[in-house]
Amino acid sequence: MTKGADEPFHALNAVADPTCYSQAVGHAHWREAMDQEFNALLHNNTWRLVPSQPHMNIIGCKWVFRTKRSTTGSIEHYKARLVAKGFNQVVGEDFFDTYSPVVKPTTVRMLFSLAVSNRWTLRQLDVHNAFLNRHLEATIYMKQPPGYEDPTMPGHV
């Protein structure tokens, strides 16, 4: 299959992002991205390790990788995120409701309209680590991240 002349240059040189830890760990740039994510999670006291118990519904986790590119197609940075495999959770036991904050497109268009009308300068911001600070009612037990298991507490979650 050939690429059309109107497709961006980076589509011609696209390399698939890793789909799991074992594919990424051999590359320094992905390891650095995972280190940044893991250190941010530790810095924000996202979890504490506890001994695994038989009554716990322990969910897994995985790394998700994305190569972020500029408008010219050059690589800006590599992003790694640790995500819980929430599909193993049980409604009413592990969670009671779901919530995902999103911005409505009409709100964005209104802000752009105001910016243009008032000749405001627009800038883009990329947030490396954003955390929703909400107290969870339920306790969630998750396996330790692949590649970042604490060797002094291997059976902890």
Secondary structure, 3 states (H helix, E strand, C coil): CCCCCCCCHHHHCCCCCCCCHHHHCCCHHHHHHHHHHHHHHHHCCCCCCCECCCCCCEECEEEEEEEEECCCCCEEEEEEEEEECHHHCCECCCECCCCCCCCCHHHHHHHHHHHHHCCCCCCCCCCCCCCCCCCCCCCCEECCCCCCCCCCCCCEC
